[in-house]
Each structure stands twice: as structure tokens, then as C-alpha cells.
Amino acid sequence: MLLAVSGLAQTGAMRSVYIAPMPGGFDQYLAGQITREHLMTVVADPKIADTVITDRLNDTFEAMLAKLHPHQDELKAEENLHHSFQKTGSQGTLFLVDAKSRQVIWSDYEKPMRNPSGSRLNKAAERVVKKMQAALSK
């Protein structure tokens, strides 16, 4: 796994990221922090993203990726698709997923907040991005 992350960081393959909507607007704080650190280019259109950050690996997420970047075997009808992820709700884990290969190339756990405030969300985004930056620079 570290080799895959390291290779992506060195080749510049991770140029852009789409951040899926998250509870409490955490996606906005992540976007701001990633932009401030110049880690990746945050894009608003998932069609042009090389990677996606999400807090949910579920059928809805897989269907979005299948629509954006269909594999040859997925050009069949939607009901014939096999979805491997069954997670239904956010439990505090974030995933950085390669949009085309659908490989999870990095993940992190950030304890969900009961009463998220702007400053707490911002601090959490700072922690997540620092960890991501450290992993991608290896």
C-alpha cells in the first residue's frame, strides 16, 4: 500500500481531488485545508478528479464511480453490478480513492464529533491533511 501511495505522489498522478459531501460540512474544511497546503487541486466536478475523498464506501459511492469511470464489465445494466462495499453510514473513517482503479490508496480515522463547531472542524481537517501529506510524501 505504501508503495502505491509513494508511486502516485512521485509521478504526480494525484493532481486533483473531489471531496464528497460529509456531515457538518466537514468536506468544506478539508477542501480549504488541502488547498492551503497545496497538497492537491480540489475540484467541484467529480468527472475530472483523479481521486475522491469520501467518508462512505457503499453502493451509492460505487455507483457514482461506475458512472464516472465505467469498467468494461460494468457497461451492463445497473442491476447486474456487484457492489463490494456495504458500509451504510459515516463512522469517522475517511478514504482517498483512486477514481479510475477504485483502489483505496489512503485512509484515516477521525473520531466523529457530537457538536461540531467551525474551529473544531477546522482543527480536525488540519490533522487529517497533515497525516495525508505525511503519507503521500513517503
N, C-alpha and C positions, 0 to 999 in steps of 0.2 A: 504494500500500500504506500509506504513512504517513497518507494522508487517511482511510482506513478505520479504522486504529487510533485516530487522533485523534478521529474522529467517535464511535467506540464509547466512548472514555474520557469525552468531554464529555457525551454523552447518558446516561451511566450504564448503558448496555446490558450491560456486563460486570459483573454483580453477583456471580455465583457461578462457581466453577470446580471441576471434578472432575479429580483428578490420577491418571492411570492408573498401575498398579504398574510400578516400574522396578527394574533390577538394584541390588543392595546396599541396598535400602530408600531410594534417593535421593528417591522420591516423598514419604516422610515428612519429610525435611529441607526439601524445597520447601514442603510444606504448613505446616510450622512457621514458615518464614521469611515466606511470603505472609501468614500470619495475624498475625505480629508487626508487619509493615509496614502492615497494614490495606489491602493492595492489592486484595484480593477476598475474598469469603467462600468458604472451602474447604468443599465438601460431600462426603459419603460416598456419595451416591446419584447416579449419572450421569444419571438421568432428570430431575432438577431443575436440572442445571447449564446455564448459558448458554454456557460454554466448557469445553474439555477441554485439559489439558496431557498430552502423550504424547511418548515418545521413539521411537515407531514409527508410520509411516504405511504400513499394509499392509492386506491383505484382512480380517484379524481386526478391526482398528480400524474400517475402513469398515463391516463387518457390524454392529458394536456401534452405530455412529451410525445406520445404516439401521434397526435395530430400535428405537432410542430415538426417532428423528425421521424416519420414512419420508417420502420424497418421493412424489408421486402415481405416478410411473413405477416406483417400487420396491415397489409393493404386489403385484407379480407374484411368482412363485416365486423363491427364492434363486438357483437355477441360472441364471436369465436375467439376473441383475445383472451389470453391467460394473464391475469394480473397477479404478480408475486407478492406485492406488499399489501398487508391487510390492516395496517395501523389506521385508526379512525380519527384520533384527536391528538392535539399537541400535548406532549408531556415534558417539554423543556429541551428536547434534543433538536439541534439544527444540523442540516445536511447540505453539503456542497456537492451538487450532482452535475456530471458532465452531460450536457443537453443531448448530444448525439449518441454516445455509447450507453448512457444511463447508469454509469458507474458512480457510486458514492465515493468521492475522492477525498473527502474530509468530513468529519462530524465533531460536534462538541455538545456538551450538556450544560445548560444554564438553568438553574432552578427557577421554575415559574414563580412570578410574584403575585401575591394576593392583592395588593393595592398598588399597582404600578403608577409611579409619578414620572414626569418628564426627566428629572435628574436621575432617578433610579434606572430608567430605561436607557438613558444615555451612558451611564456607568457600565451597565450590562453589555451594551453594544461595544464600548471600548474594550472590555475584557475579551469578548468574542473575537473581535477583529485582531487584537494583539496575538491571540492564540492562533488564529488563521494565518496571520502574517508570519509567525514563527515557523509554523508547519510548512508553509509554501516556500520559505527561504532555505529550507534544508536541502 
